[in-house]
C-alpha cells in the first residue's frame, strides 16, 4: 500500500463523507434547477439495458449525452444493474468531445469494480484516474483514496506503480515518488526499466544527480541496461547543475556504448548550452544533429530562440524560427510565445503583434502564458490600448486571466497614472478571482505613490493586511520613497521603523530609499546616521547608496565631505560610475562651482566613464547660471554628436540662459529646434519664454518692475503673443500645447485667464480635450466657481468622459462650501453609478473630500447612499472611516456613527 502523502486528517476518508463522492473537492454537483434530472439518468440506464439494440449506435443516447455531466454519470454507475455495461459506457462517453470525467466518476466506478471483484478493469481505471490528475493537491487526495481501495483488495500492479511515479514526476514531487518506490520494493514487485527511469528522470529534473546515480546502479543490479532515456535524464541533471563538462561526458559515454542519442538528448544539451550563455555552440549542435540524421523537434528550437532574443540577436532568432519548417519542425504555441515575448521585450511590439495574429490564423490557440507575455510587454511599452483589446478578448472568450495577467494590466494603468482604472481591475480580482498577490498590491501602492496619493497608498497597505497578504520589503520601499518625495520624512521614517517591528529586516533597497529621500531633502546628517547603521548590521552599501549621500553633500556645498566619501567608496572597492560623477557635477553647478564641475567632467572622460544626459544637462544649467551661454550651446551640440538627445530639462536650461541675456530670438529658435526634435516643452519652458517676452515689452514701455520676474504675473496678452509667435516660426500650437499652458494657469489659481485661453484656442479651430476640461474643473472648484464646475462636469458626462474621483471629490467639496448640499448629493449619486472601487470612493471622496474638511453630516448621508447602491467596502476602510468620523464629527454621537458603519458593514462581501 502506498503511504499517504499527507496525514489522513487532512483528507477525509470514505466513512467520514457521504458515500457517493469520497472527497468534497471532487464532488460532482447536480443541476438542481433541472426538473428532468432523474428522468435523464433513468432513460440512459434503460437504453443501456435494452437487449434489442446496440446502445452505442442509439440515436436517442447520442442526443441525450450532451446533457450529461459527471454527476449524472456517477448516478448511472451506481444505479445501473450491469457492471460490464457501466464500464463500457464509462469508456465510451469519455471519448466524446463535450464530456470529461471528474474524480468522483473514477471513484464510483472503482468502488463498484472492487466490490464486484473485477480487479483487471479496476486496475486500468485506477491508472486512468492517476493520469487524469491535474495538480499536486489532486494527486495527493487520489493516493489517499487509492489506499482505501487497496485495503479492499486491489493492490498496486507494476503498471499502476509506474503510472503513479510518472505522474508524481510531472509535478516534481520527489519525496512522494521516493515513498512510492519504497512501497513498490516492499510489496515484492520487481521494478522495471521504466520504473527506474521514472525515478532517475525525476531526480535529475531537480538536479539530484548523485541520488539518480544510485538508481542507475540498481538498473545493473536488476540485470538491466540503461537506455537512451536513462542517459538523457542524467545529462539533464548535469545541465540543471550547470555542469556541462559532466553532461558531455555522459553523452560521449552513451555513444561509446552504442546507444544512439535521440532528439531529446540533443535538445537537453542545446538547452543546457543556452542556459550557460553558449548560444553559438547550441546553434552548432542543432546543425550537428541534422547532419547525423536526427530531426530536431519543436522543443529543440524554443530555448535557442529565447536565448538569441535575450542577447539582442533578434534577426538571428527570427531566422532560426523561419528555418524550423525547413528542418521538418512546425512551430507550436510555446515557440510562438517565446518569440512574441522576446520581440516585445526587444521593443519590436508591432512585429510581436503581427506574429500573434499569424499564430491565431494558423489555428494555434494561444495559452495564458502567450497572453501574459504579450500584455505585459504592451503595457511596459505604453501600448495600453492594444493590451486592453487582448485582455477583453480573453474575458469574452472565456480565457480566464491569471493573477500575472491582471498584474500586467494593473501595472500598465499605473504607468500612465490611471490608478483608478487599475483599482477597478483589482476589484474584479476580489469579486471573481484570481486572488491579488503581493505583486498586485505593491504595483498599486507604487501607482498611488507616484501620483502623490500617499494616504491612499498607505490605506491600501492596511487593506492588503486584512486580505491576508503580508506586506514585504518592496511594499515599504514604495511607501518610504513616496513619502520622502512628498516631503513627509517623519512618516517615511515611521514606516521604516514599522517595517522592522513587523519582523522584516531592512534590505539594501529599503536603506537606499530612505537615505536617498533624506539626502534629497537636505537632511544629509540623518542620512549619514542611517548609512552607518546599515553597515553596523552587515548591510553593505552599494554605489547607489554612496551616490545618494554624495548628492546630499553636493547640494549643500559640503565638498570636502563629498571628497572623503569618494575615498571611502574607493577603499571599499567601489569605482565611481556615471551617476557618481554626475551627482558631484550637479551639486557644483547648482552652487556656482562650474569650473570644478568641468574639471570633474574631463576627469570622468579620461577614466572612460561616458557622461550621460543628466551630466550634460547639469553642466548646461551651470554654464547658463554664470552667463556662459555660448559654451552651453557648444555642449548641446557635443551631446547630439554623441547621440545623447537633450530632454526638456536640458533645452529649458539653455532657453533660460538665453532669455536671461536678452537673446529672446535665439531662445525661440532653440524652442523650434526642441519641438522639431520631438521633445515636448513643459510649463516651465513656456514660462521662461513668457517672462522674457513680458520683460521685453515692459522695457519698451519703460514699466519694468520686480513682478515681471514671476510667471504668476505674466499677463494674458503675453500668452497670446507666445502662441502667435510659435505659429509664425512654424511651430503651430496644438491641443497639447494649450493643455500645458491651461493646466499651469489652473495650478496657479488663474482660472479666468485659463477660460480666456480656451476661448482663444477655440477661435483657432481647436477643441479642448478631457485633460483641459478636468484642469478647468479643478480650478473652478478651488475658486468656488461651482456653476462653471457643474457645467463642465455635465459636459464631460454627455461626451462620455469619466472624470477622476479627485475631480468628483473637489466638486462635492466646493458645493458643500457653497451650502448646495442637494446638488452635492446628486453629483455623488451620478458618480457611484459609474464603475469604481468602493474603498477608493470612501478614501478620496468621503474621508479626504468631506471628513477632513469638517463635513461629517454629509459624509454620513453619502455613506447611506453607498449602502443603498450596494457598493462594497473593506473592513479596514470601515475602521478608517470610523476613526476619521470620531475626529471630525462633534455633533453626531459616537454610537450613531457605529450604527451607521455597522449597517454598511453588513453588506460587505465575503
VEXNU-173809 format. One record per residue (C-alpha): chain; residue in one letter; z, x, y. Coordinates in steps of 0.5 Angstrom, whole numbers, plus 500, padded with zeros to 3 digits. Example, Ala and Ser with C-alpha at 12.3 -4.5 7.8 and 13.67 -1.06 7.14 Angstrom:
<recs>
- A:A:516:525:491
- A:S:514:527:498
</recs>
This chain:
<recs>
- A:X:500:500:500
- A:X:498:503:507
- A:X:504:504:511
- A:X:505:499:517
- A:X:502:503:523
- A:X:508:500:528
- A:X:514:497:526
- A:X:514:490:523
- A:X:518:487:528
- A:X:512:488:533
- A:X:507:484:529
- A:X:510:477:526
- A:X:509:477:518
- A:X:506:471:515
- A:X:512:467:513
- A:X:514:467:521
- A:X:508:464:523
- A:X:504:458:522
- A:X:500:459:515
- A:X:493:458:518
- A:X:493:464:522
- A:X:498:469:521
- A:X:497:473:528
- A:X:498:469:534
- A:X:493:474:538
- A:X:488:472:532
- A:X:488:464:533
- A:X:482:460:533
- A:X:484:454:537
- A:X:480:448:536
- A:X:477:444:542
- A:X:482:438:542
- A:X:477:435:547
- A:X:472:434:542
- A:X:473:427:538
- A:X:469:429:533
- A:X:472:435:530
- A:X:475:432:524
- A:X:468:429:522
- A:X:464:435:523
- A:X:469:439:518
- A:X:468:433:513
- A:X:461:433:514
- A:X:460:440:513
- A:X:464:440:507
- A:X:460:434:504
- A:X:454:438:505
- A:X:457:444:501
- A:X:459:439:495
- A:X:452:436:494
- A:X:449:438:488
- A:X:443:434:489
- A:X:441:439:495
- A:X:441:446:496
- A:X:445:447:502
- A:X:442:453:505
- A:X:436:449:506
- A:X:439:443:509
- A:X:436:441:516
- A:X:443:437:517
- A:X:447:443:516
- A:X:443:447:521
- A:X:443:442:526
- A:X:451:442:525
- A:X:452:449:525
- A:X:451:451:533
- A:X:457:446:534
- A:X:462:450:529
- A:X:467:455:532
- A:X:472:460:528
- A:X:477:454:528
- A:X:472:449:524
- A:X:470:455:519
- A:X:478:456:518
- A:X:478:449:516
- A:X:472:449:512
- A:X:475:455:508
- A:X:482:452:507
- A:X:480:445:505
- A:X:473:445:501
- A:X:474:445:494
- A:X:469:450:491
- A:X:471:457:493
- A:X:465:460:491
- A:X:461:455:496
- A:X:466:457:501
- A:X:465:465:500
- A:X:457:464:500
- A:X:458:459:507
- A:X:462:465:510
- A:X:457:470:509
- A:X:451:465:511
- A:X:454:463:517
- A:X:456:470:519
- A:X:448:472:520
- A:X:447:466:525
- A:X:446:469:532
- A:X:450:463:535
- A:X:456:465:531
- A:X:461:470:530
- A:X:468:470:525
- A:X:474:472:528
- A:X:480:475:525
- A:X:483:468:522
- A:X:477:467:519
- A:X:477:473:515
- A:X:485:472:514
- A:X:484:465:511
- A:X:478:467:506
- A:X:482:473:504
- A:X:488:469:502
- A:X:484:464:498
- A:X:481:469:494
- A:X:487:473:493
- A:X:490:466:491
- A:X:484:465:486
- A:X:485:472:484
- A:X:477:473:486
- A:X:479:481:487
- A:X:472:483:487
- A:X:469:479:493
- A:X:476:479:496
- A:X:475:487:497
- A:X:469:486:500
- A:X:471:481:505
- A:X:477:486:507
- A:X:472:491:508
- A:X:468:487:513
- A:X:475:485:516
- A:X:476:492:517
- A:X:469:494:520
- A:X:470:488:525
- A:X:476:491:529
- A:X:474:492:536
- A:X:480:496:538
- A:X:486:499:537
- A:X:491:494:537
- A:X:487:489:533
- A:X:486:494:527
- A:X:494:495:527
- A:X:495:488:526
- A:X:490:488:521
- A:X:493:493:517
- A:X:500:489:517
- A:X:496:483:514
- A:X:493:487:509
- A:X:499:490:507
- A:X:502:483:506
- A:X:495:481:502
- A:X:496:488:498
- A:X:503:485:496
- A:X:500:479:493
- A:X:496:483:488
- A:X:490:486:492
- A:X:491:494:492
- A:X:486:498:496
- A:X:480:501:493
- A:X:477:507:495
- A:X:471:504:498
- A:X:477:500:503
- A:X:481:506:504
- A:X:474:510:506
- A:X:472:504:511
- A:X:479:504:514
- A:X:479:511:515
- A:X:472:511:518
- A:X:475:505:523
- A:X:481:509:525
- A:X:477:515:526
- A:X:473:510:531
- A:X:479:509:535
- A:X:481:516:535
- A:X:488:514:531
- A:X:489:521:528
- A:X:497:519:526
- A:X:495:513:523
- A:X:489:516:519
- A:X:493:521:516
- A:X:498:516:514
- A:X:493:512:510
- A:X:490:518:507
- A:X:497:520:504
- A:X:497:513:502
- A:X:491:514:498
- A:X:493:520:495
- A:X:500:517:493
- A:X:496:511:490
- A:X:493:516:485
- A:X:486:515:487
- A:X:482:521:488
- A:X:479:522:495
- A:X:471:522:495
- A:X:467:527:500
- A:X:466:521:504
- A:X:474:520:505
- A:X:475:528:506
- A:X:469:528:511
- A:X:472:522:515
- A:X:479:526:516
- A:X:475:532:518
- A:X:471:529:523
- A:X:477:525:526
- A:X:481:531:526
- A:X:475:535:529
- A:X:474:530:535
- A:X:481:531:537
- A:X:480:539:537
- A:X:485:540:531
- A:X:480:545:527
- A:X:486:548:523
- A:X:488:541:520
- A:X:481:540:519
- A:X:480:547:515
- A:X:486:545:511
- A:X:482:538:509
- A:X:476:543:508
- A:X:480:547:503
- A:X:481:540:499
- A:X:474:539:498
- A:X:473:545:494
- A:X:480:543:490
- A:X:477:537:488
- A:X:471:541:486
- A:X:466:538:491
- A:X:462:542:496
- A:X:462:541:504
- A:X:455:538:506
- A:X:452:537:513
- A:X:456:532:516
- A:X:462:537:514
- A:X:459:543:517
- A:X:457:539:523
- A:X:464:536:524
- A:X:467:543:524
- A:X:462:545:529
- A:X:464:539:534
- A:X:471:541:533
- A:X:470:548:536
- A:X:466:545:541
- A:X:471:541:543
- A:X:476:547:544
- A:X:470:551:548
- A:X:470:556:542
- A:X:462:556:542
- A:X:462:563:538
- A:X:466:560:532
- A:X:461:554:533
- A:X:455:558:532
- A:X:459:562:526
- A:X:460:555:522
- A:X:452:554:524
- A:X:450:560:521
- A:X:455:560:515
- A:X:452:553:513
- A:X:444:555:514
- A:X:446:561:509
- A:X:449:557:504
- A:X:442:553:504
- A:X:445:547:508
- A:X:439:545:513
- A:X:442:543:520
- A:X:440:536:522
- A:X:439:533:529
- A:X:447:531:529
- A:X:448:538:528
- A:X:444:541:534
- A:X:446:535:538
- A:X:453:537:537
- A:X:451:545:539
- A:X:447:543:545
- A:X:453:538:548
- A:X:457:544:547
- A:X:453:549:551
- A:X:452:544:556
- A:X:460:543:557
- A:X:460:550:557
- A:X:455:551:563
- A:X:450:554:559
- A:X:445:549:560
- A:X:439:553:560
- A:X:441:555:553
- A:X:442:548:551
- A:X:435:547:553
- A:X:432:552:549
- A:X:436:550:543
- A:X:432:543:544
- A:X:426:547:543
- A:X:428:551:537
- A:X:430:544:533
- A:X:423:541:535
- A:X:420:548:532
- A:X:424:547:526
- A:X:421:540:525
- A:X:427:536:527
- A:X:426:531:531
- A:X:431:530:537
- A:X:435:523:538
- A:X:436:520:544
- A:X:443:523:544
- A:X:440:530:544
- A:X:438:529:551
- A:X:443:525:554
- A:X:448:530:556
- A:X:443:536:558
- A:X:440:531:563
- A:X:447:529:566
- A:X:448:537:566
- A:X:442:538:570
- A:X:444:533:575
- A:X:451:535:576
- A:X:448:542:577
- A:X:443:539:582
- A:X:437:540:578
- A:X:434:533:579
- A:X:427:535:578
- A:X:428:538:571
- A:X:433:532:569
- A:X:427:527:570
- A:X:422:532:567
- A:X:427:532:561
- A:X:427:525:561
- A:X:420:524:561
- A:X:419:529:555
- A:X:423:524:551
- A:X:418:520:549
- A:X:413:526:547
- A:X:418:528:542
- A:X:419:522:539
- A:X:425:519:542
- A:X:426:513:546
- A:X:431:513:552
- A:X:437:508:551
- A:X:442:505:555
- A:X:446:511:555
- A:X:440:515:557
- A:X:438:511:563
- A:X:446:510:565
- A:X:446:518:565
- A:X:440:519:569
- A:X:442:513:574
- A:X:449:515:575
- A:X:446:523:576
- A:X:441:521:581
- A:X:445:516:585
- A:X:450:522:586
- A:X:445:526:588
- A:X:443:522:594
- A:X:437:519:591
- A:X:439:512:590
- A:X:432:509:591
- A:X:430:513:585
- A:X:436:510:581
- A:X:435:503:583
- A:X:428:504:581
- A:X:430:507:574
- A:X:435:501:573
- A:X:429:496:574
- A:X:425:500:570
- A:X:430:499:564
- A:X:431:492:565
- A:X:423:491:565
- A:X:423:495:558
- A:X:428:490:555
- A:X:434:494:555
- A:X:441:491:557
- A:X:445:495:562
- A:X:452:496:560
- A:X:458:495:564
- A:X:458:503:565
- A:X:451:502:568
- A:X:453:497:573
- A:X:459:501:575
- A:X:455:508:576
- A:X:450:504:580
- A:X:455:500:584
- A:X:460:506:585
- A:X:454:510:588
- A:X:451:505:592
- A:X:458:504:595
- A:X:459:511:596
- A:X:452:512:599
- A:X:454:506:604
- A:X:448:501:601
- A:X:453:496:600
- A:X:448:490:600
- A:X:445:493:594
- A:X:451:494:591
- A:X:453:486:592
- A:X:447:484:589
- A:X:448:487:583
- A:X:455:485:583
- A:X:454:478:584
- A:X:448:478:579
- A:X:454:481:574
- A:X:458:475:575
- A:X:452:470:575
- A:X:450:472:568
- A:X:457:473:565
- A:X:457:480:565
- A:X:465:481:566
- A:X:466:486:571
- A:X:472:491:569
- A:X:477:494:574
- A:X:473:500:575
- A:X:467:495:578
- A:X:472:492:582
- A:X:475:498:585
- A:X:468:501:587
- A:X:466:494:591
- A:X:473:494:594
- A:X:472:502:596
- A:X:465:500:599
- A:X:468:495:603
- A:X:474:499:605
- A:X:469:505:607
- A:X:465:500:612
- A:X:472:498:615
- A:X:472:491:612
- A:X:479:491:608
- A:X:479:483:609
- A:X:473:482:604
- A:X:476:488:600
- A:X:482:483:599
- A:X:478:477:597
- A:X:476:481:591
- A:X:483:483:590
- A:X:485:476:590
- A:X:480:475:585
- A:X:482:480:580
- A:X:489:477:581
- A:X:487:470:579
- A:X:482:471:573
- A:X:482:479:572
- A:X:481:484:571
- A:X:488:486:573
- A:X:488:491:579
- A:X:491:498:577
- A:X:494:504:582
- A:X:487:506:584
- A:X:486:499:587
- A:X:492:499:591
- A:X:491:506:593
- A:X:484:504:595
- A:X:486:498:599
- A:X:492:502:602
- A:X:487:507:605
- A:X:483:502:607
- A:X:488:499:612
- A:X:491:505:614
- A:X:484:508:616
- A:X:483:501:620
- A:X:490:502:623
- A:X:493:496:620
- A:X:499:500:618
- A:X:504:495:617
- A:X:499:491:612
- A:X:498:498:608
- A:X:506:498:607
- A:X:507:491:606
- A:X:501:492:600
- A:X:505:497:597
- A:X:511:492:596
- A:X:507:487:593
- A:X:504:493:589
- A:X:511:494:586
- A:X:512:486:585
- A:X:506:486:581
- A:X:509:492:576
- A:X:504:497:579
- A:X:508:503:581
- A:X:506:507:587
- A:X:504:514:586
- A:X:504:520:590
- A:X:497:518:592
- A:X:500:512:595
- A:X:505:515:599
- A:X:500:520:601
- A:X:495:515:604
- A:X:501:512:608
- A:X:504:518:610
- A:X:497:520:613
- A:X:496:513:616
- A:X:503:513:620
- A:X:502:520:622
- A:X:495:519:625
- A:X:499:512:628
- A:X:504:517:632
- A:X:509:514:628
- A:X:512:520:625
- A:X:519:517:624
- A:X:516:512:619
- A:X:512:518:616
- A:X:518:522:614
- A:X:522:516:612
- A:X:516:514:607
- A:X:516:522:605
- A:X:524:521:603
- A:X:523:514:600
- A:X:518:517:595
- A:X:523:523:593
- A:X:528:517:592
- A:X:523:513:587
- A:X:523:520:583
- A:X:516:522:585
- A:X:516:530:586
- A:X:512:531:592
- A:X:506:535:591
- A:X:501:539:595
- A:X:497:534:597
- A:X:504:530:600
- A:X:507:536:603
- A:X:500:537:606
- A:X:499:530:609
- A:X:506:531:613
- A:X:505:538:615
- A:X:498:536:618
- A:X:501:530:621
- A:X:507:533:624
- A:X:502:539:627
- A:X:497:535:630
- A:X:502:531:634
- A:X:506:537:637
- A:X:512:538:632
- A:X:510:544:629
- A:X:517:546:628
- A:X:518:540:624
- A:X:512:542:620
- A:X:515:549:619
- A:X:521:547:616
- A:X:517:543:611
- A:X:513:549:610
- A:X:519:553:608
- A:X:522:547:604
- A:X:516:546:599
- A:X:516:554:598
- A:X:523:553:596
- A:X:522:548:591
- A:X:516:552:588
- A:X:510:549:591
- A:X:506:554:594
- A:X:502:552:600
- A:X:494:553:600
- A:X:489:555:605
- A:X:489:547:608
- A:X:497:547:609
- A:X:496:554:613
- A:X:491:551:617
- A:X:495:545:619
- A:X:500:549:621
- A:X:495:554:625
- A:X:492:548:628
- A:X:499:546:631
- A:X:500:553:633
- A:X:494:554:637
- A:X:494:547:640
- A:X:501:549:643
- A:X:498:556:645
- A:X:503:560:640
- A:X:498:565:639
- A:X:503:571:636
- A:X:506:566:631
- A:X:499:564:629
- A:X:497:571:628
- A:X:504:572:624
- A:X:502:566:620
- A:X:495:569:618
- A:X:498:576:616
- A:X:503:572:611
- A:X:497:568:609
- A:X:493:574:607
- A:X:499:577:603
- A:X:499:571:599
- A:X:492:573:597
- A:X:489:567:601
- A:X:483:569:605
- A:X:481:565:612
- A:X:476:560:611
- A:X:471:557:616
- A:X:477:552:617
- A:X:482:557:619
- A:X:477:561:624
- A:X:475:554:627
- A:X:482:552:628
- A:X:484:558:632
- A:X:478:558:636
- A:X:479:550:637
- A:X:486:552:640
- A:X:484:557:644
- A:X:478:553:647
- A:X:483:548:649
- A:X:488:553:652
- A:X:483:556:656
- A:X:482:562:651
- A:X:475:562:651
- A:X:474:570:651
- A:X:479:571:645
- A:X:475:565:641
- A:X:469:568:642
- A:X:471:575:639
- A:X:474:571:633
- A:X:467:567:632
- A:X:464:574:632
- A:X:469:577:627
- A:X:468:571:622
- A:X:461:572:622
- A:X:462:580:621
- A:X:466:577:615
- A:X:460:573:612
- A:X:464:567:614
- A:X:459:562:616
- A:X:461:558:622
- A:X:460:550:621
- A:X:459:544:626
- A:X:466:544:628
- A:X:466:551:630
- A:X:460:551:635
- A:X:463:544:638
- A:X:470:547:640
- A:X:466:553:643
- A:X:461:549:647
- A:X:467:545:649
- A:X:471:551:651
- A:X:465:554:655
- A:X:464:548:659
- A:X:471:547:661
- A:X:470:554:664
- A:X:464:553:667
- A:X:459:557:663
- A:X:455:551:661
- A:X:448:556:660
- A:X:452:559:655
- A:X:454:553:652
- A:X:446:551:652
- A:X:444:557:648
- A:X:450:556:643
- A:X:447:549:642
- A:X:440:552:641
- A:X:443:557:636
- A:X:446:551:632
- A:X:440:548:631
- A:X:436:554:629
- A:X:442:555:623
- A:X:440:548:621
- A:X:447:545:624
- A:X:446:539:627
- A:X:450:537:633
- A:X:454:531:633
- A:X:456:526:638
- A:X:462:531:640
- A:X:458:537:641
- A:X:453:533:645
- A:X:458:530:649
- A:X:462:536:651
- A:X:456:539:654
- A:X:454:533:657
- A:X:461:533:660
- A:X:460:540:662
- A:X:453:539:666
- A:X:456:533:669
- A:X:462:537:672
- A:X:457:542:675
- A:X:453:536:678
- A:X:447:537:674
- A:X:446:530:672
- A:X:439:530:671
- A:X:440:535:666
- A:X:445:531:663
- A:X:440:525:662
- A:X:435:530:659
- A:X:440:532:654
- A:X:442:525:652
- A:X:435:523:651
- A:X:435:529:646
- A:X:441:527:643
- A:X:438:520:642
- A:X:432:522:639
- A:X:435:527:634
- A:X:438:521:631
- A:X:445:522:634
- A:X:449:516:637
- A:X:452:516:643
- A:X:459:514:644
- A:X:463:510:649
- A:X:466:517:652
- A:X:459:520:652
- A:X:456:514:657
- A:X:463:514:661
- A:X:462:522:662
- A:X:455:520:665
- A:X:457:513:669
- A:X:463:518:672
- A:X:457:523:674
- A:X:453:517:677
- A:X:458:514:681
- A:X:461:521:684
- A:X:453:522:686
- A:X:453:515:689
- A:X:459:516:692
- A:X:458:523:695
- A:X:451:520:698
- A:X:455:515:702
- A:X:461:519:703
- A:X:466:515:700
- A:X:469:519:694
- A:X:476:518:692
- A:X:480:520:686
- A:X:479:513:683
- A:X:472:515:681
- A:X:474:520:676
- A:X:477:515:671
- A:X:472:511:667
- A:X:476:504:669
- A:X:474:505:676
- A:X:467:505:675
- A:X:463:499:678
- A:X:459:494:674
- A:X:453:496:678
- A:X:453:503:675
- A:X:453:501:668
- A:X:446:497:670
- A:X:444:503:673
- A:X:445:507:667
- A:X:442:502:663
- A:X:436:502:667
- A:X:436:510:668
- A:X:436:510:660
- A:X:430:505:660
- A:X:426:510:665
- A:X:427:516:661
- A:X:424:513:654
- A:X:431:511:651
- A:X:430:504:651
- A:X:438:501:650
- A:X:438:497:644
- A:X:443:492:642
- A:X:448:497:639
- A:X:448:501:646
- A:X:450:494:649
- A:X:455:493:644
- A:X:458:500:645
- A:X:459:499:653
- A:X:461:492:652
- A:X:467:494:647
- A:X:469:499:651
- A:X:470:495:657
- A:X:473:490:653
- A:X:478:495:650
- A:X:480:497:658
- A:X:481:489:659
- A:X:475:488:663
- A:X:472:482:660
- A:X:469:480:667
- A:X:465:486:667
- A:X:463:485:660
- A:X:461:478:661
- A:X:456:481:666
- A:X:453:486:662
- A:X:452:480:656
- A:X:448:477:662
- A:X:444:483:664
- A:X:443:484:656
- A:X:440:477:655
- A:X:436:478:661
- A:X:433:484:658
- A:X:431:479:652
- A:X:437:482:647
- A:X:442:477:644
- A:X:449:479:643
- A:X:451:480:635
- A:X:457:478:632
- A:X:461:485:634
- A:X:459:484:641
- A:X:462:477:641
- A:X:468:479:637
- A:X:470:484:642
- A:X:469:479:648
- A:X:473:474:644
- A:X:479:479:643
- A:X:478:481:651
- A:X:479:474:653
- A:X:485:473:648
- A:X:488:479:652
- A:X:487:476:658
- A:X:489:469:656
- A:X:482:466:657
- A:X:483:461:652
- A:X:477:456:653
- A:X:472:462:653
- A:X:475:465:647
- A:X:474:458:644
- A:X:467:457:646
- A:X:465:464:642
- A:X:469:462:636
- A:X:466:456:635
- A:X:459:459:637
- A:X:461:464:631
- A:X:462:459:626
- A:X:456:455:628
- A:X:452:461:627
- A:X:455:462:620
- A:X:459:469:622
- A:X:466:470:620
- A:X:471:473:625
- A:X:476:478:622
- A:X:483:475:621
- A:X:485:479:627
- A:X:481:475:632
- A:X:484:469:629
- A:X:491:471:630
- A:X:489:473:637
- A:X:486:466:639
- A:X:492:463:636
- A:X:497:467:639
- A:X:493:466:646
- A:X:493:459:645
- A:X:501:459:644
- A:X:502:463:650
- A:X:498:457:654
- A:X:502:452:650
- A:X:496:449:647
- A:X:499:448:640
- A:X:495:443:637
- A:X:489:447:639
- A:X:492:453:635
- A:X:493:448:629
- A:X:486:446:629
- A:X:484:453:629
- A:X:489:455:624
- A:X:486:450:619
- A:X:479:452:620
- A:X:481:459:619
- A:X:484:457:612
- A:X:478:453:610
- A:X:474:460:609
- A:X:476:465:604
- A:X:482:469:605
- A:X:487:473:601
- A:X:494:469:602
- A:X:498:475:603
- A:X:494:477:609
- A:X:494:471:613
- A:X:501:471:613
- A:X:502:478:615
- A:X:496:478:620
- A:X:497:471:623
- A:X:504:468:622
- A:X:508:475:622
- A:X:504:479:627
- A:X:501:474:631
- A:X:507:469:631
- A:X:514:471:629
- A:X:513:478:632
- A:X:511:474:639
- A:X:517:469:639
- A:X:514:463:636
- A:X:518:461:630
- A:X:517:454:630
- A:X:509:454:630
- A:X:510:459:624
- A:X:514:454:620
- A:X:509:449:622
- A:X:503:453:620
- A:X:507:455:613
- A:X:507:448:611
- A:X:499:447:613
- A:X:498:453:608
- A:X:502:450:603
- A:X:498:443:603
- A:X:492:447:602
- A:X:495:451:596
- A:X:494:457:599
- A:X:498:462:594
- A:X:502:468:597
- A:X:506:473:593
- A:X:514:473:592
- A:X:514:479:596
- A:X:511:476:602
- A:X:515:470:602
- A:X:521:475:603
- A:X:518:479:608
- A:X:517:472:612
- A:X:524:470:611
- A:X:526:477:614
- A:X:522:476:620
- A:X:524:469:621
- A:X:531:470:621
- A:X:530:476:626
- A:X:525:471:631
- A:X:528:464:629
- A:X:534:463:633
- A:X:533:455:634
- A:X:532:454:626
- A:X:537:454:622
- A:X:537:459:616
- A:X:538:454:611
- A:X:532:451:613
- A:X:528:457:613
- A:X:530:458:606
- A:X:528:451:604
- A:X:521:452:607
- A:X:520:458:604
- A:X:522:455:597
- A:X:517:449:598
- A:X:512:454:599
- A:X:514:459:593
- A:X:514:453:588
- A:X:506:453:588
- A:X:506:461:587
- A:X:501:462:581
- A:X:504:466:575
</recs>
